[in-house]
């Protein structure tokens, strides 16, 4: 029977743990947060993509622990720890380095280690391998090492871990073969590339592609705002071209654990090769500017209604970074709320997936109550459970940053 170890039990690690358990594997699930360990043992899922009922069904196969020592029994160990940015927007590999050092203490001959955490090209070979080799074992000879980027899109049901192609890059031919054996248990299609570096860059390209195109349409949204042109109409019209165009929607900015972070990993790495990735960095700057543009839009809407933003009651609808999930990491809504409060607005919010925002001392208010009390209703994240057309019909003033009220026919709605 195959035993799989997983380090990091967040949006990537927990679904992996359940997937391998479903296939009859024993899973050793490690995380530094004891609250996650307790939740898994109780069958209480904290990840939207893993129903508690499913976790309860297979939790007997999942040995959740904070102790790395138990990983010595695993055939393969998958690393799914965070790779955030520092305040200076540089890679923070602290959690990854700590993980690799701890794993080195229990690493066994012939084990497979796979890094799934998004990072810059060269991390697996230049940073992770030397740390693991402090065990006295040589990467590619005594143990297998590979990189396989996570491709999790929280809240999505059409593409899951099983039917999303899995990219694999090994340190050696034997490494990638071993990785294929493990991931073949839970993934229908495996895509082999020539090296860990190619696999690392594949993930960055995927997210930089989105970042650049979102920045392009966001910049056009700011331009069309001044020109008096409806950006949504323009995107819809351009989308009728059957070739050479892929539609992207404007919005208040990018959020989540990937898009706002990953491009900076590559731009940082590029500087080591005496190259400035100006195109990538410019996209990041444009997207970071969007919350400011959105707040200015809200200010102008209030002014047109004869109201000042100072003292105005503003209801923010949706504070997670994307519809249907409760993840607020890098959510543009947080910056928008902060800016509105700095201007003196009385801000409340409604989000069925986010019960509290502790940094603002706010709790989600009932939808009807929030909208009825508001001078301005600001649609930031369009959750599918909210009837935005109805909101457009009855709210005093609506600023729609997601284009979800276009079918309402309400002429007074202000859109991005």
Residue, then its C-alpha position, 0 to 999 in steps of 0.5 A: x500500500x502506498x503511503x503519501x506524506x503531505x506538508x501544508x494542509x491549506x487549499x492545495x494540501x488538504x484536497x490532495x490528502x483527501x484525493x490520495x485517501x480516496x484511492x486507498x493510500x495512507x496519508x500522513x498530513x503535516x501542518x504547523x497549525x494545531x487547529x488544522x490538525x484538530x479539524x481534520x481529526x474531527x472531520x471538520x473541513x475548513x476548505x470549501x472544495x473539501x466537504x466535511x462529509x467527504x473528509x469524514x468519510x476518509x479521515x481514518x486514512x489520514x493521519x494528521x500531525x504536527x510531527x515531521x518524524x512520521x514522514x519517515x514512513x512515507x513513500x512520497x512527500x509532497x510539499x504544499x507550504x505557502x510562498x508569500x512575498x515580503x513587504x518589499x515584494x520579494x520572495x519569502x521562502x522562509x516557510x519552504x526553507x523551514x520545511x526542507x530543513x525539518x524534512x531532511x532530519x527524517x528523509x529516507x533512502x528512495x523516498x520521493x519529494x515533490x515541491x508543489x509550492x509556486x516559486x521561481x525557476x531554480x528553487x527546487x534544484x538550488x534551494x530545496x535539494x541542498x537542504x534535503x541533502x543535509x540528511x547525507x542523502x544525494x538528490x537524484x541518487x539516494x532519493x527522488x526530487x521533482x517539482x509539480x506546480x499546483x493548479x488549484x482554482x478554489x470554488x471551481x467544479x468543472x476542473x478539479x485535481x483529477x481532470x486538470x493536467x498535472x505538470x511534472x519536472x524531475x531532477x533526473x529521469x528516474x525522479x520524474x518516473x517516480x513522480x508519475x507513478x504517484x500522481x497517476x493515482x489521482x490525476x488523469x493526465x500527466x504532462x512531463x517537462x524536461x526539468x524542475x526549472x521548466x515546471x516552475x516557470x510553467x506555473x509562473x507563465x500561466x499566472x503572468x498571462x492572466x495578470x498581464x491581460x487583466x492589467x490590460x483590460x483594467x487600464x482600458x477600463x480607466x481610459x474608457x471611464x474618462x472617454x465615456x465609453x462602456x468597457x463591458x460593451x467593448x469587451x463583449x463586442x471584441x469577444x465576437x471575433x472567433x479567432x485571435x482574441x480571448x476576453x478578460x474582464x476588468x475588476x477592482x484588482x487581483x486577489x488570492x494566493x497566486x496572481x498578485x504574488x507569482x509575477x514578482x517571483x519571476x521579476x525578482x529572479x530575472x534581476x539575477x540574470x541582469x534583466x528587468x521584466x518591465x512588462x510583468x512589473x508594469x502589469x502588477x503596478x496597474x492591477x495594484x492601482x485598481x482599488x484606488x480607481x474604484x474608490x475614486x469612482x465611488x467618490x464621484x458617484x456620491x458627489x453626483x448624488x449630492x453626498x460626501x464620502x465622509x460620513x456616507x454609509x457604504x455597503x460593500x458586497x463581497x470581500x473575498x477575492x473571488x466568487x463562491x469562496x471565503x478566501x480573503x488573501x490579497x483581496x482588493x476589497x480589503x484595500x477598498x475598505x481601508x481607503x473608504x474608511x480613511x476618507x471617513x466613510x461608515x463602511x459595512x459589508x455583506x459576504x455569505x462566505x466571510x463572517x468576520x473581518x477582524x482587521x477592521x472589527x467588522x462582521x458580515x451584515x444581513x444583505x437586506x439590512x446592509x443595502x437598506x441602510x446604505x447611501x452607496x452599495x459597492x459591488x466588489x465580489x459578485x457571489x452567485x448567491x446574491x441577486x445583484x439585479x434586485x440590488x440594482x433595482x432597490x438600492x439608493x445608489x449602486x457602483x458595480x465593479x464587476x459588471x453583473x448588473x448590466x441586465x438589470x436595466x437600471x440606468x442609474x447604476x454606475x459601472x467600472 
